[in-house]
């Protein structure tokens, strides 16, 4: 098997934990769903996931090239990625940013789809995330590293579609409550605590248990 089932399950669970964190793409989806309804929310989900696929393809090609050039370089990328995830967690804990769900003007669905694509495709943090996250679950000794990267990326996008779709459906139904809840300081503080903990936990786990390919 290209990737053992137990490791694929761990990847899926880690991905779900990360996907439940409201980031810029989720915030865009929720904002569209709250302001314009379910159809707009789902259109934004599709756009965001197409943008995510662009990052998956770039990460697959880039990381495969690094692995082919040097196993040591690949190890450096892995541990740099683990450190980056820990950094994201620490920065989230100390961040003072708040969630805002303001009203937006009406836009046609094709425009919302395109905007969702560019929101994700042009986000450098998304590219850095894939470069940090995917290598932690790839073992070159199993061969076909490019296929492993692509499989993991596709699993992540499939889970992201389900997760973001749930955000779109729920937020379109609970728009008023979400707008009010997002203004509460305790809500933002709790979100930062959980988000930072997930990033730090994943980064430390990757650094301590990751495979060495030197």
C-alpha positions in Angstrom: 0.0 0.0 0.0 1.3 3.5 -0.9 0.6 4.8 2.6 -0.3 2.5 5.5 -3.9 2.8 6.6 -3.1 3.6 10.2 -0.8 6.5 9.1 -3.4 7.7 6.6 -5.9 7.7 9.5 -3.5 9.8 11.6 -3.1 12.2 8.8 -6.9 12.5 8.3 -7.4 13.2 12.0 -4.6 15.7 12.1 -6.1 17.4 9.0 -9.5 17.6 10.5 -8.2 19.1 13.7 -6.5 21.8 11.6 -9.4 22.3 9.2 -11.8 23.0 12.1 -9.6 26.1 12.9 -11.3 29.2 11.4 -8.5 30.7 9.2 -8.7 33.3 6.4 -10.4 31.0 3.9 -13.0 29.8 6.5 -13.6 33.4 7.5 -14.3 34.3 3.9 -16.7 31.3 3.5 -18.6 32.2 6.7 -18.8 35.9 5.8 -20.2 35.0 2.4 -22.7 32.5 3.9 -23.8 34.9 6.6 -24.3 37.9 4.2 -25.6 36.2 1.1 -26.9 32.7 2.0 -26.2 29.0 1.4 -25.6 29.1 -2.3 -23.0 31.9 -1.9 -21.3 30.0 0.9 -21.1 26.8 -1.2 -19.7 28.7 -4.2 -17.0 30.1 -2.0 -16.2 26.6 -0.7 -15.6 25.3 -4.2 -13.5 28.3 -5.1 -11.4 28.0 -2.0 -10.8 24.3 -2.6 -9.7 24.9 -6.2 -7.2 27.4 -4.8 -6.1 24.8 -2.3 -5.5 22.3 -5.1 -3.1 24.7 -6.7 -1.1 24.7 -3.5 -1.2 20.9 -3.3 0.2 20.6 -6.8 3.0 23.1 -6.2 3.9 21.5 -2.9 3.9 18.0 -4.5 6.3 19.1 -7.3 8.5 21.2 -5.0 8.8 18.7 -2.2 9.4 15.8 -4.6 12.2 17.8 -6.3 13.8 18.5 -2.9 13.6 14.8 -2.0 15.2 13.8 -5.3 18.0 16.3 -4.9 19.0 15.4 -1.3 17.6 13.3 1.6 19.4 15.6 4.0 17.6 18.6 2.5 14.3 16.8 2.8 15.0 16.2 6.5 15.8 19.9 6.9 12.4 20.8 5.3 10.6 18.3 7.6 12.1 19.8 10.8 11.8 23.3 9.5 8.1 22.5 8.9 7.6 21.1 12.4 9.2 24.3 13.8 7.0 26.5 11.6 3.9 24.7 13.0 5.0 25.4 16.6 5.7 29.0 15.6 2.2 29.3 14.2 0.8 28.0 17.5 2.8 30.4 19.7 2.0 33.3 17.5 -1.7 32.4 17.7 -1.6 32.3 21.5 -0.1 35.8 21.7 -2.1 37.3 18.9 -4.7 40.0 19.7 -6.6 39.6 16.4 -10.4 39.3 16.6 -12.8 37.7 14.3 -15.0 40.0 12.3 -18.0 39.0 10.3 -19.1 42.2 8.6 -21.7 42.7 5.9 -20.6 42.5 2.3 -22.3 43.6 -0.9 -24.1 41.2 -3.1 -22.0 39.4 -5.7 -22.9 36.8 -8.4 -22.0 33.2 -7.7 -19.2 33.0 -10.4 -17.6 36.1 -8.9 -17.8 34.5 -5.4 -16.2 31.3 -6.7 -13.4 33.2 -8.4 -12.8 35.4 -5.3 -12.6 32.2 -3.1 -10.1 30.7 -5.5 -7.8 33.8 -5.3 -8.3 34.1 -1.5 -6.7 30.7 -1.1 -4.4 30.5 -4.1 -2.6 33.8 -3.4 -2.2 33.2 0.3 1.5 32.6 1.0 0.6 31.1 4.4 -1.3 28.3 2.7 1.7 27.4 0.6 4.0 27.5 3.7 1.5 25.3 5.5 1.5 22.6 2.9 5.3 22.6 2.7 5.3 22.2 6.5 2.5 19.7 6.9 2.8 17.1 4.1 6.4 16.0 4.6 5.6 14.8 8.1 3.6 11.9 6.7 5.7 10.9 3.7 8.3 8.0 3.9 10.6 7.9 0.8 11.5 4.3 1.7 8.0 3.3 0.5 8.8 4.8 -2.9 6.7 6.9 -5.2 7.1 10.0 -3.0 5.3 12.2 -5.6 2.3 9.9 -5.4 2.3 10.0 -1.6 2.4 13.8 -1.6 -0.5 13.9 -4.1 -2.6 11.3 -2.3 -2.2 13.2 1.0 -3.0 16.5 -0.7 -6.2 15.0 -2.2 -7.3 13.6 1.1 -6.7 17.0 2.7 -8.8 18.8 0.0 -11.6 16.2 0.3 -11.7 16.7 4.1 -11.5 20.5 3.6 -14.5 20.4 1.3 -16.6 18.6 3.9 -15.4 20.8 6.7 -15.8 24.1 4.9 -19.1 22.9 3.5 -20.3 22.4 7.0 -19.2 25.9 7.9 -21.1 27.3 5.0 -24.3 25.4 5.8 -24.2 26.2 9.5 -23.2 29.8 9.2 -25.9 30.5 6.6 -28.5 29.3 9.1 -27.0 30.9 12.2 -25.8 34.2 10.7 -27.2 36.6 13.4 -25.9 34.5 16.3 -22.4 34.1 14.7 -22.1 37.9 14.2 -23.0 38.5 17.8 -20.8 35.7 19.2 -17.7 36.9 17.2 -17.8 40.2 19.1 -17.3 38.5 22.5 -13.7 38.7 23.9 -14.0 35.2 25.5 -15.0 33.7 22.1 -11.8 35.1 20.5 -9.6 34.1 23.4 -11.0 30.5 23.4 -10.4 30.3 19.7 -6.8 31.4 20.0 -6.2 28.9 22.8 -7.5 25.9 20.9 -6.0 26.9 17.6 -2.5 27.5 19.1 -2.6 24.2 21.0 -3.4 22.2 17.8 -0.5 23.8 15.9 2.0 23.4 18.7 0.9 19.8 19.4 1.2 18.8 15.8 4.6 20.5 15.4 6.1 18.8 18.5 4.7 15.4 17.5 6.2 15.8 14.0 9.6 16.8 15.4 9.8 14.0 18.0 8.3 11.1 16.0 9.1 12.0 12.4 11.0 9.5 10.2 14.7 10.3 9.5 15.6 9.9 5.9 19.2 10.9 5.9 
